[in-house]
Amino acid sequence: MKIRNLIACAVAVVALAGCNKKSETNGTVATNETVTITQANPPPGGNWSDVVYATSAGFMMGNPNAKVKLIEIGALTCPHCREFDETAVPELIEKYVKSGQVSWEFRPYLLNGLDIPANLLARCNGPKSFFPLARALYKDQPIWIGKIQAVPQAQVEQVQNLPPSQQFAELAKLAGLPEWAAARGVAPAKGDQCLRDEKTVDQLVQQSGDITTQYPQFKGTPAFVINGKMFEATGSSPLWDQLKAALNGAIG
């Protein structure tokens, strides 16, 4: 997956007909799905949705020993993922995750360059704030994507020519993301440090490439894996209705 190509298509994200995989991939696949968590119970006075931790490929909410393990492969710039967050995630958390029956892992996929600074800021304050920030990014997606689309192409090309350590910080500024994150608890200095974290950028690119290698059936975002098996939706009914039926069947 080439970072320069990711930046080049950042301004076209809203025009995508669908959130299809477009990235070049390389590297080796990470096949270890095991997550070792010492906490076996939700916190006192809380429930399983209060238990959030980083995995090798994303972030997980819920009971690490849940009977059903749901993986969502999503992109923060994807409008279909935003729709899923709005229409399905509240019930997913309330009915399935809180009870401990289902764990929900979010694995980021990079559709374009703007996904990188969005993910860097979403994870900047650690696992506990990842899901609130990611969901807030979905809610405000038309705003920050609209800002980047209003930027002249020549200005985006200037960002492409910057050193790697500066590219995503500048791309984030064009989208107004540093101010957005600061208003939601990410200190400006810390946010800037996260946006310049080349190691995490490399990890995001590698993880995104691993998805296409590990799941050959993956066609685009959002995609879902239930207990290690890729969920195949049809066009006959709403996505959440189909996914919910599959979860209920796995719970038994």
Phi and psi in degrees as GROMACS dihedral restraints (atoms count N, CA, C in turn):
[ dihedral_restraints ]
;  ai    aj    ak    al  type     phi  dphi    fc
    3     4     5     6     1   -96.7    20    10
    4     5     6     7     1   123.3    20    10
    6     7     8     9     1   -62.1    20    10
    7     8     9    10     1   -38.3    20    10
    9    10    11    12     1   -59.5    20    10
   10    11    12    13     1   -42.5    20    10
   12    13    14    15     1   -65.6    20    10
   13    14    15    16     1   -35.2    20    10
   15    16    17    18     1   -62.6    20    10
   16    17    18    19     1   -42.9    20    10
   18    19    20    21     1   -67.3    20    10
   19    20    21    22     1   -38.7    20    10
   21    22    23    24     1   -60.7    20    10
   22    23    24    25     1   -31.4    20    10
   24    25    26    27     1   -99.8    20    10
   25    26    27    28     1    10.2    20    10
   27    28    29    30     1   -62.2    20    10
   28    29    30    31     1   -37.7    20    10
   30    31    32    33     1   -76.9    20    10
   31    32    33    34     1    -8.2    20    10
   33    34    35    36     1  -101.7    20    10
   34    35    36    37     1    10.0    20    10
   36    37    38    39     1   -62.2    20    10
   37    38    39    40     1   -41.6    20    10
   39    40    41    42     1   -69.2    20    10
   40    41    42    43     1   -26.1    20    10
   42    43    44    45     1   -77.9    20    10
   43    44    45    46     1    -5.2    20    10
   45    46    47    48     1   -62.2    20    10
   46    47    48    49     1   132.3    20    10
   48    49    50    51     1   -67.4    20    10
   49    50    51    52     1   -34.0    20    10
   51    52    53    54     1  -152.9    20    10
   52    53    54    55     1   168.5    20    10
   54    55    56    57     1   -91.4    20    10
   55    56    57    58     1    66.4    20    10
   57    58    59    60     1   -87.0    20    10
   58    59    60    61     1   153.7    20    10
   60    61    62    63     1   -69.3    20    10
   61    62    63    64     1   132.2    20    10
   63    64    65    66     1  -131.1    20    10
   64    65    66    67     1    -5.0    20    10
   66    67    68    69     1   -86.3    20    10
   67    68    69    70     1   146.2    20    10
   69    70    71    72     1   -75.8    20    10
   70    71    72    73     1   140.6    20    10
   72    73    74    75     1  -122.6    20    10
   73    74    75    76     1   153.8    20    10
   75    76    77    78     1  -155.0    20    10
   76    77    78    79     1   179.5    20    10
   78    79    80    81     1    91.6    20    10
   79    80    81    82     1  -177.5    20    10
   81    82    83    84     1  -107.5    20    10
   82    83    84    85     1   154.9    20    10
   84    85    86    87     1   -83.9    20    10
   85    86    87    88     1   140.8    20    10
   87    88    89    90     1   -93.2    20    10
   88    89    90    91     1   112.3    20    10
   90    91    92    93     1   -99.9    20    10
   91    92    93    94     1    -5.4    20    10
   93    94    95    96     1   -76.6    20    10
   94    95    96    97     1   111.7    20    10
   96    97    98    99     1   -94.9    20    10
   97    98    99   100     1    -1.2    20    10
   99   100   101   102     1   -76.5    20    10
  100   101   102   103     1   133.6    20    10
  102   103   104   105     1  -121.2    20    10
  103   104   105   106     1   121.4    20    10
  105   106   107   108     1   -98.4    20    10
  106   107   108   109     1   112.9    20    10
  108   109   110   111     1  -126.8    20    10
  109   110   111   112     1   131.9    20    10
  111   112   113   114     1   -80.9    20    10
  112   113   114   115     1   -28.4    20    10
  114   115   116   117     1   -72.0    20    10
  115   116   117   118     1   120.4    20    10
  117   118   119   120     1  -106.4    20    10
  118   119   120   121     1    -2.1    20    10
  120   121   122   123     1  -140.3    20    10
  121   122   123   124     1   153.0    20    10
  123   124   125   126     1   -67.1    20    10
  124   125   126   127     1   160.7    20    10
  126   127   128   129     1   -64.1    20    10
  127   128   129   130     1   153.4    20    10
  129   130   131   132     1   -54.1    20    10
  130   131   132   133     1   129.4    20    10
  132   133   134   135     1    79.0    20    10
  133   134   135   136     1     1.2    20    10
  135   136   137   138     1  -115.0    20    10
  136   137   138   139     1  -163.4    20    10
  138   139   140   141     1  -142.1    20    10
  139   140   141   142     1  -178.7    20    10
  141   142   143   144     1   -66.0    20    10
  142   143   144   145     1   -21.5    20    10
  144   145   146   147     1   -70.0    20    10
  145   146   147   148     1   -13.6    20    10
  147   148   149   150     1   -82.7    20    10
  148   149   150   151     1    -7.5    20    10
  150   151   152   153     1   -98.7    20    10
  151   152   153   154     1   110.6    20    10
  153   154   155   156     1  -133.9    20    10
  154   155   156   157     1   138.1    20    10
  156   157   158   159     1  -152.4    20    10
  157   158   159   160     1   158.5    20    10
  159   160   161   162     1   -79.9    20    10
  160   161   162   163     1   143.9    20    10
  162   163   164   165     1  -112.9    20    10
  163   164   165   166     1  -178.2    20    10
  165   166   167   168     1   -71.5    20    10
  166   167   168   169     1   -13.6    20    10
  168   169   170   171     1  -130.1    20    10
  169   170   171   172     1     2.3    20    10
  171   172   173   174     1   173.5    20    10
  172   173   174   175     1  -137.5    20    10
  174   175   176   177     1  -137.7    20    10
  175   176   177   178     1   141.0    20    10
  177   178   179   180     1  -122.5    20    10
  178   179   180   181     1   140.2    20    10
  180   181   182   183     1  -117.5    20    10
  181   182   183   184     1   133.5    20    10
  183   184   185   186     1   116.4    20    10
  184   185   186   187     1  -166.9    20    10
  186   187   188   189     1   -72.4    20    10
  187   188   189   190     1   116.8    20    10
  189   190   191   192     1   -65.6    20    10
  190   191   192   193     1   -18.3    20    10
  192   193   194   195     1  -105.5    20    10
  193   194   195   196     1    22.1    20    10
  195   196   197   198     1   -59.5    20    10
  196   197   198   199     1   146.5    20    10
  198   199   200   201     1   -62.8    20    10
  199   200   201   202     1   -35.2    20    10
  201   202   203   204     1  -116.2    20    10
  202   203   204   205     1   125.4    20    10
  204   205   206   207     1  -111.9    20    10
  205   206   207   208     1   112.4    20    10
  207   208   209   210     1  -101.9    20    10
  208   209   210   211     1   128.7    20    10
  210   211   212   213     1  -112.2    20    10
  211   212   213   214     1   127.3    20    10
  213   214   215   216     1  -105.6    20    10
  214   215   216   217     1   127.2    20    10
  216   217   218   219     1  -101.3    20    10
  217   218   219   220     1   112.3    20    10
  219   220   221   222     1  -138.2    20    10
  220   221   222   223     1   161.0    20    10
  222   223   224   225     1  -122.0    20    10
  223   224   225   226     1   134.0    20    10
  225   226   227   228     1   -69.9    20    10
  226   227   228   229     1   -15.8    20    10
  228   229   230   231     1   -94.9    20    10
  229   230   231   232     1     0.6    20    10
  231   232   233   234     1   -85.8    20    10
  232   233   234   235     1   120.9    20    10
  234   235   236   237     1   -66.4    20    10
  235   236   237   238     1   -30.5    20    10
  237   238   239   240     1   -69.3    20    10
  238   239   240   241     1   -34.8    20    10
  240   241   242   243     1   -67.1    20    10
  241   242   243   244     1   -38.4    20    10
  243   244   245   246     1   -61.2    20    10
  244   245   246   247     1   -42.9    20    10
  246   247   248   249     1   -62.1    20    10
  247   248   249   250     1   -41.0    20    10
  249   250   251   252     1   -63.3    20    10
  250   251   252   253     1   -41.8    20    10
  252   253   254   255     1   -61.0    20    10
  253   254   255   256     1   -40.1    20    10
  255   256   257   258     1   -74.2    20    10
  256   257   258   259     1   -41.0    20    10
  258   259   260   261     1   -94.7    20    10
  259   260   261   262     1   -23.4    20    10
  261   262   263   264     1  -118.7    20    10
  262   263   264   265     1   -37.9    20    10
  264   265   266   267     1   -59.7    20    10
  265   266   267   268     1   -40.0    20    10
  267   268   269   270     1   -56.6    20    10
  268   269   270   271     1   -44.1    20    10
  270   271   272   273     1   -73.0    20    10
  271   272   273   274     1   -35.9    20    10
  273   274   275   276     1   -56.6    20    10
  274   275   276   277     1   -46.6    20    10
  276   277   278   279     1   -70.1    20    10
  277   278   279   280     1   -50.0    20    10
  279   280   281   282     1   -64.6    20    10
  280   281   282   283     1   -44.3    20    10
  282   283   284   285     1   -91.4    20    10
  283   284   285   286     1   -34.6    20    10
  285   286   287   288     1  -109.7    20    10
  286   287   288   289     1   -44.1    20    10
  288   289   290   291     1   -77.7    20    10
  289   290   291   292     1   -46.0    20    10
  291   292   293   294     1   -57.9    20    10
  292   293   294   295     1   -35.1    20    10
  294   295   296   297     1   -75.4    20    10
  295   296   297   298     1   -14.9    20    10
  297   298   299   300     1    87.9    20    10
  298   299   300   301     1     3.3    20    10
  300   301   302   303     1   -77.5    20    10
  301   302   303   304     1   -30.3    20    10
  303   304   305   306     1  -132.1    20    10
  304   305   306   307     1   133.9    20    10
  306   307   308   309     1  -100.2    20    10
  307   308   309   310     1   145.7    20    10
  309   310   311   312     1  -123.4    20    10
  310   311   312   313     1   114.6    20    10
  312   313   314   315     1  -109.1    20    10
  313   314   315   316     1   130.4    20    10
  315   316   317   318     1  -101.7    20    10
  316   317   318   319     1   122.7    20    10
  318   319   320   321     1  -114.5    20    10
  319   320   321   322     1   119.7    20    10
  321   322   323   324     1   -73.9    20    10
  322   323   324   325     1   141.1    20    10
  324   325   326   327     1  -122.9    20    10
  325   326   327   328     1   137.7    20    10
  327   328   329   330     1   -95.6    20    10
  328   329   330   331     1   108.7    20    10
  330   331   332   333     1   -83.3    20    10
  331   332   333   334     1   -33.5    20    10
  333   334   335   336     1  -159.9    20    10
  334   335   336   337     1   178.8    20    10
  336   337   338   339     1   -60.8    20    10
  337   338   339   340     1   -30.3    20    10
  339   340   341   342     1   -69.7    20    10
  340   341   342   343     1   -21.1    20    10
  342   343   344   345     1   -63.3    20    10
  343   344   345   346     1   -29.1    20    10
  345   346   347   348     1   -69.5    20    10
  346   347   348   349     1   -55.7    20    10
  348   349   350   351     1   -62.8    20    10
  349   350   351   352     1   -32.7    20    10
  351   352   353   354     1   -61.6    20    10
  352   353   354   355     1   -44.6    20    10
  354   355   356   357     1   -69.5    20    10
  355   356   357   358     1   -38.4    20    10
  357   358   359   360     1   -60.7    20    10
  358   359   360   361     1   -39.8    20    10
  360   361   362   363     1   -77.2    20    10
  361   362   363   364     1   -34.6    20    10
  363   364   365   366     1   -62.9    20    10
  364   365   366   367     1   -31.8    20    10
  366   367   368   369     1   -99.2    20    10
  367   368   369   370     1     1.7    20    10
  369   370   371   372     1   -63.6    20    10
  370   371   372   373     1   -36.6    20    10
  372   373   374   375     1   -93.4    20    10
  373   374   375   376     1    13.0    20    10
  375   376   377   378     1    95.8    20    10
  376   377   378   379     1   175.9    20    10
  378   379   380   381     1   -57.7    20    10
  379   380   381   382     1   -39.8    20    10
  381   382   383   384     1   -60.3    20    10
  382   383   384   385     1   -32.4    20    10
  384   385   386   387     1  -100.4    20    10
  385   386   387   388     1     0.9    20    10
  387   388   389   390     1   -61.4    20    10
  388   389   390   391     1   -53.7    20    10
  390   391   392   393     1   -64.3    20    10
  391   392   393   394     1   -43.4    20    10
  393   394   395   396     1   -59.2    20    10
  394   395   396   397     1   -41.1    20    10
  396   397   398   399     1   -71.6    20    10
  397   398   399   400     1   -41.0    20    10
  399   400   401   402     1   -62.9    20    10
  400   401   402   403     1   -41.5    20    10
  402   403   404   405     1   -69.2    20    10
  403   404   405   406     1   -34.3    20    10
  405   406   407   408     1   -67.9    20    10
  406   407   408   409     1   -35.9    20    10
  408   409   410   411     1   -62.6    20    10
  409   410   411   412     1   -40.3    20    10
  411   412   413   414     1   -63.0    20    10
  412   413   414   415     1   -45.1    20    10
  414   415   416   417     1   -58.5    20    10
  415   416   417   418     1   -42.3    20    10
  417   418   419   420     1   -96.4    20    10
  418   419   420   421     1    12.8    20    10
  420   421   422   423     1   -51.7    20    10
  421   422   423   424     1   -45.9    20    10
  423   424   425   426     1   -61.1    20    10
  424   425   426   427     1   -27.4    20    10
  426   427   428   429     1   -73.2    20    10
  427   428   429   430     1   -55.8    20    10
  429   430   431   432     1   -74.2    20    10
  430   431   432   433     1   -28.1    20    10
  432   433   434   435     1   -73.3    20    10
  433   434   435   436     1   -37.1    20    10
  435   436   437   438     1   -59.6    20    10
  436   437   438   439     1   -37.6    20    10
  438   439   440   441     1   -64.6    20    10
  439   440   441   442     1   -42.4    20    10
  441   442   443   444     1   -69.8    20    10
  442   443   444   445     1   -31.5    20    10
  444   445   446   447     1   -73.5    20    10
  445   446   447   448     1   -20.1    20    10
  447   448   449   450     1   -83.8    20    10
  448   449   450   451     1    -7.0    20    10
  450   451   452   453     1   -78.3    20    10
  451   452   453   454     1   134.0    20    10
  453   454   455   456     1   -57.8    20    10
  454   455   456   457     1   143.7    20    10
  456   457   458   459     1   -57.6    20    10
  457   458   459   460     1   -36.7    20    10
  459   460   461   462     1   -61.5    20    10
  460   461   462   463     1   -34.6    20    10
  462   463   464   465     1   -71.1    20    10
  463   464   465   466     1   -37.0    20    10
  465   466   467   468     1   -65.3    20    10
  466   467   468   469     1   -38.9    20    10
  468   469   470   471     1   -64.8    20    10
  469   470   471   472     1   -32.2    20    10
  471   472   473   474     1   -63.3    20    10
  472   473   474   475     1   -38.2    20    10
  474   475   476   477     1   -63.2    20    10
  475   476   477   478     1   -38.8    20    10
  477   478   479   480     1   -59.5    20    10
  478   479   480   481     1   -29.5    20    10
  480   481   482   483     1   -90.5    20    10
  481   482   483   484     1    -0.4    20    10
  483   484   485   486     1   -77.1    20    10
  484   485   486   487     1   160.6    20    10
  486   487   488   489     1   -59.0    20    10
  487   488   489   490     1   149.3    20    10
  489   490   491   492     1   -52.2    20    10
  490   491   492   493     1   -34.7    20    10
  492   493   494   495     1   -69.4    20    10
  493   494   495   496     1   -13.8    20    10
  495   496   497   498     1  -108.9    20    10
  496   497   498   499     1   -19.6    20    10
  498   499   500   501     1   -57.1    20    10
  499   500   501   502     1   -50.0    20    10
  501   502   503   504     1   -80.4    20    10
  502   503   504   505     1   -25.4    20    10
  504   505   506   507     1   -65.8    20    10
  505   506   507   508     1   -41.3    20    10
  507   508   509   510     1   -72.5    20    10
  508   509   510   511     1   -38.1    20    10
  510   511   512   513     1   -63.0    20    10
  511   512   513   514     1   -39.7    20    10
  513   514   515   516     1   -62.7    20    10
  514   515   516   517     1   -39.6    20    10
  516   517   518   519     1   -63.1    20    10
  517   518   519   520     1   -39.7    20    10
  519   520   521   522     1   -61.8    20    10
  520   521   522   523     1   -30.5    20    10
  522   523   524   525     1   -91.5    20    10
  523   524   525   526     1    -2.4    20    10
  525   526   527   528     1    73.4    20    10
  526   527   528   529     1    19.5    20    10
  528   529   530   531     1   -73.2    20    10
  529   530   531   532     1   -35.5    20    10
  531   532   533   534     1   -60.4    20    10
  532   533   534   535     1   -42.6    20    10
  534   535   536   537     1   -67.1    20    10
  535   536   537   538     1   -39.6    20    10
  537   538   539   540     1   -59.0    20    10
  538   539   540   541     1   -47.7    20    10
  540   541   542   543     1   -67.9    20    10
  541   542   543   544     1   -38.7    20    10
  543   544   545   546     1   -61.4    20    10
  544   545   546   547     1   -36.5    20    10
  546   547   548   549     1   -70.2    20    10
  547   548   549   550     1   -11.1    20    10
  549   550   551   552     1  -118.3    20    10
  550   551   552   553     1    24.2    20    10
  552   553   554   555     1    98.7    20    10
  553   554   555   556     1     1.8    20    10
  555   556   557   558     1   -93.9    20    10
  556   557   558   559     1   108.7    20    10
  558   559   560   561     1   -56.6    20    10
  559   560   561   562     1   137.4    20    10
  561   562   563   564     1   -52.3    20    10
  562   563   564   565     1   -44.3    20    10
  564   565   566   567     1   -65.1    20    10
  565   566   567   568     1   -40.2    20    10
  567   568   569   570     1   -69.0    20    10
  568   569   570   571     1   -40.5    20    10
  570   571   572   573     1   -60.5    20    10
  571   572   573   574     1   -42.4    20    10
  573   574   575   576     1   -63.9    20    10
  574   575   576   577     1   -39.3    20    10
  576   577   578   579     1   -63.0    20    10
  577   578   579   580     1   -42.8    20    10
  579   580   581   582     1   -63.9    20    10
  580   581   582   583     1   -39.6    20    10
  582   583   584   585     1   -68.6    20    10
  583   584   585   586     1   -17.1    20    10
  585   586   587   588     1  -106.2    20    10
  586   587   588   589     1    14.0    20    10
  588   589   590   591     1   -84.7    20    10
  589   590   591   592     1    91.8    20    10
  591   592   593   594     1   -64.8    20    10
  592   593   594   595     1   -31.6    20    10
  594   595   596   597     1   -62.6    20    10
  595   596   597   598     1   -44.4    20    10
  597   598   599   600     1   -69.2    20    10
  598   599   600   601     1   -35.6    20    10
  600   601   602   603     1   -58.2    20    10
  601   602   603   604     1   -46.7    20    10
  603   604   605   606     1   -60.9    20    10
  604   605   606   607     1   -39.2    20    10
  606   607   608   609     1   -64.5    20    10
  607   608   609   610     1   -42.6    20    10
  609   610   611   612     1   -62.4    20    10
  610   611   612   613     1   -42.1    20    10
  612   613   614   615     1   -64.7    20    10
  613   614   615   616     1   -43.6    20    10
  615   616   617   618     1   -63.6    20    10
  616   617   618   619     1   -45.5    20    10
  618   619   620   621     1   -62.9    20    10
  619   620   621   622     1   -38.4    20    10
  621   622   623   624     1   -65.6    20    10
  622   623   624   625     1   -40.6    20    10
  624   625   626   627     1   -66.0    20    10
  625   626   627   628     1   -36.9    20    10
  627   628   629   630     1   -61.5    20    10
  628   629   630   631     1   -35.1    20    10
  630   631   632   633     1   -59.1    20    10
  631   632   633   634     1   -46.6    20    10
  633   634   635   636     1   -69.1    20    10
  634   635   636   637     1   -25.3    20    10
  636   637   638   639     1   -81.8    20    10
  637   638   639   640     1   -42.5    20    10
  639   640   641   642     1   -73.5    20    10
  640   641   642   643     1   -32.4    20    10
  642   643   644   645     1  -122.4    20    10
  643   644   645   646     1    87.0    20    10
  645   646   647   648     1   -60.2    20    10
  646   647   648   649     1   -22.5    20    10
  648   649   650   651     1   -79.7    20    10
  649   650   651   652     1    -8.5    20    10
  651   652   653   654     1   -61.9    20    10
  652   653   654   655     1   124.0    20    10
  654   655   656   657     1  -112.8    20    10
  655   656   657   658     1   -21.3    20    10
  657   658   659   660     1   163.6    20    10
  658   659   660   661     1   177.1    20    10
  660   661   662   663     1  -100.1    20    10
  661   662   663   664     1   148.0    20    10
  663   664   665   666     1   -79.4    20    10
  664   665   666   667     1   150.3    20    10
  666   667   668   669     1  -130.6    20    10
  667   668   669   670     1   157.1    20    10
  669   670   671   672     1  -136.5    20    10
  670   671   672   673     1   143.7    20    10
  672   673   674   675     1  -124.5    20    10
  673   674   675   676     1   127.2    20    10
  675   676   677   678     1  -115.4    20    10
  676   677   678   679     1   116.3    20    10
  678   679   680   681     1    50.0    20    10
  679   680   681   682     1    44.3    20    10
  681   682   683   684     1    87.9    20    10
  682   683   684   685     1    -5.9    20    10
  684   685   686   687     1  -113.2    20    10
  685   686   687   688     1   131.6    20    10
  687   688   689   690     1   -64.7    20    10
  688   689   690   691     1   128.9    20    10
  690   691   692   693     1   -81.3    20    10
  691   692   693   694     1   129.9    20    10
  693   694   695   696     1  -108.1    20    10
  694   695   696   697     1   109.0    20    10
  696   697   698   699     1   -87.4    20    10
  697   698   699   700     1   156.1    20    10
  699   700   701   702     1  -117.3    20    10
  700   701   702   703     1   174.0    20    10
  702   703   704   705     1   -91.4    20    10
  703   704   705   706     1    10.8    20    10
  705   706   707   708     1   -79.6    20    10
  706   707   708   709     1   -22.8    20    10
  708   709   710   711     1  -154.0    20    10
  709   710   711   712     1   166.7    20    10
  711   712   713   714     1   -55.9    20    10
  712   713   714   715     1   146.2    20    10
  714   715   716   717     1   -54.8    20    10
  715   716   717   718     1   -48.0    20    10
  717   718   719   720     1   -63.9    20    10
  718   719   720   721     1   -36.5    20    10
  720   721   722   723     1   -60.7    20    10
  721   722   723   724     1   -43.1    20    10
  723   724   725   726     1   -68.0    20    10
  724   725   726   727     1   -44.1    20    10
  726   727   728   729     1   -66.3    20    10
  727   728   729   730     1   -39.6    20    10
  729   730   731   732     1   -62.6    20    10
  730   731   732   733     1   -40.6    20    10
  732   733   734   735     1   -62.5    20    10
  733   734   735   736     1   -39.4    20    10
  735   736   737   738     1   -67.4    20    10
  736   737   738   739     1   -39.8    20    10
  738   739   740   741     1   -64.6    20    10
  739   740   741   742     1   -45.1    20    10
  741   742   743   744     1   -60.2    20    10
  742   743   744   745     1   -39.5    20    10
  744   745   746   747     1   -66.5    20    10
  745   746   747   748     1   -36.3    20    10
  747   748   749   750     1   -72.4    20    10
  748   749   750   751     1   -33.1    20    10
  750   751   752   753     1   -68.7    20    10
  751   752   753   754     1   -38.9    20    10
